[in-house]
Amino acid sequence: MSPPSQPYWVPLLGPVIPFLMGFDRYMQKTRDESAHGLLSVGIGGTPHVFIYSPSLTKRLFALRAPVTDDHFIIWPVYKRLLGGDPSLKEKWMARWTLAIDPLIDGLTKEPGLSQITEATVRKIEENIPNMISYTDSPIDQFLWERVSNADLVQTDQGRAMEVDLWPFLRHLSGLTTGPAMTGQAFFDNNQLFMQDMFEFDAGAFWLLLGLPNWFPIPSISKAVRARHRMKLALQALHEALDAAADGKPVPAEWGNLDDVFYTLTQRQKVLRDTFSPEQRAVADISVLWAQHANINNLVFWLVHRIFSIPGTVDRIRKEIEPYCHVVYGESILGRQSAPRIKLDVKGLRNCTLLKSSFYEVMRLHAAPWSIRKITRDIVLTEDAQKSGKGAPGSFKIKAGTLIDVPHNLQHLDPKFFDDPEDFIPDRFVVTDPETGDITVKAGNVKTFGGGSSICKGRFLAEREALGLTAAILSLWDIEPAKGDWKTPGNLWATGILRPSEPCRVRISKRRMAHEDGA
């Protein structure tokens, strides 16, 4: 049978108006009305089928080309989101695989994954012990303090910095993980790049929909302007890389570029004969957007949730201690220098509560979305243990249909998770009844999408998030500036959702056991 359909009032436009009036409400409504975990909706004259069932999602992800196509989205992303030149379509699509393959290999295979991980760990070990300046002077503060309205305050326990936690952590995360990809000189030369990235990300959803620049949504025009500034920054990087490759003098502000991740230089070699530095810069916006749109918000939610649940931070500190070793500074003239850390980010994967908290945060605050274009008629059949209401069914989906899988609606569905709105740190911790072995299993949570289009940077993203969070927990105490912890709601974003309201906190140096005379 055909998938059940959702009626709408406006021909061709379909549910675009409900989308604009309340996207989350509309999607939850369609999920709850889908008897078998899928629903057919016409949008802009194109048939869509939304899948909300894990069993049907599994069947879909088992299909491969030529039955399904997940590459059809590449050109719309390049043109709409990145502002690419429409005249370059033939050239870009012909070279796309050559451009993306080195990046995928570098982020998923060795030695690239270890190389970029090690560069990231070095920056974590450098930045996190010194992330607070303890000064009221904006000129002497770090950028992540300035953008978070940092104030130096005196408490009963000593000095602390009062900050808005979300902008503080997302800028700190971006400026800590970003140099492993582009090199440090890029961020030294473009100190406001992260702010542009976040303005771009705030309007990315509307750009992907193809809304024009003049459409009366303020985040669209801001995103377009930010995109232009990012393009200029990346264009300068490519011009420097070209000069280095040709043996020509490189501007002094770029140094020797030896810390640029080698996959970017490989992309440059593959594309430079066909595309100008400006055109390559447009494509590389997507690389940095994929790197920063998710991880920076993710660290905020992880830190916030762990500190806000009583007892959780102490339990996680205990399990991460062997892999995030605090090295105490020497005492100079009666004052002890800042402690340092030695981070084993691979070992953090053994920390079951930290990793379970990672999955739980992704379940609650991520909005991964998988999309496939069906090129031949197919039939999707539910498992015998059905996921929706009514008897299991088989559904014929015609060629030309776009299948959308909004994973976050599965993650918050009470049919699949008990108390789905609650943060339960050990939700994914599993104890083997026979051996007693304790492991972490994500189950139906598709934190990075799934199938052939699964996020290629997922291994690095997990290491970045766990490493940053472990380092912060090991060295710093965080508490609400006033009252008790209050968890903000979610605001829609293209990856990890944004908090709906500010979270003002006080950050102070963690008091270590040896300082108490223990």
Secondary structure, 3 states (H helix, E strand, C coil): CCCCECCCCCCCCCCHHHHHHHHHHHHHHHHHHCCCCEEEEEECCEEEEEECCHHHHHHHHCCCCCCEECCCCHHHHHHHHCCCCHHHHHHHHHHHHHHHHHHHHHHHCCCHHHHHHHHHHHHHHHHHHHCCCCCCCHHHCCHHHHCCCCEEEEECCEEEEEEEHHHHHHHHHHHHHCHHHHCHHHHHHCCCHHHHHHHHHHHHHHHHCCCCCCCCCHHHHHHHHHHHHHHHHHHHHHHHHHHHHCCCCCCHHHCCCCCCCHHHHHHHHHHCCCCCHHHHHHHHHHHHHHHHHHHHHHHHHHHHHHHHCCCHHHHHHHHHCCCEEEECCCEECCEECCCEEEECCCHHHHCHHHHHHHHHHHHHHECCEEEEEECCCEEEECCCCCCCCCCCCEEEECCCCEEEEEHHHHHCCCCCCCCCCCCCCCCCEEECCCCCCEEECCCCCCCCCCHHHCCCCHHHHHHHHHHHHHHHHHHEEEEECCCCCCCCCEECCCCECEECCCCEEEEEECCCHHHHCC
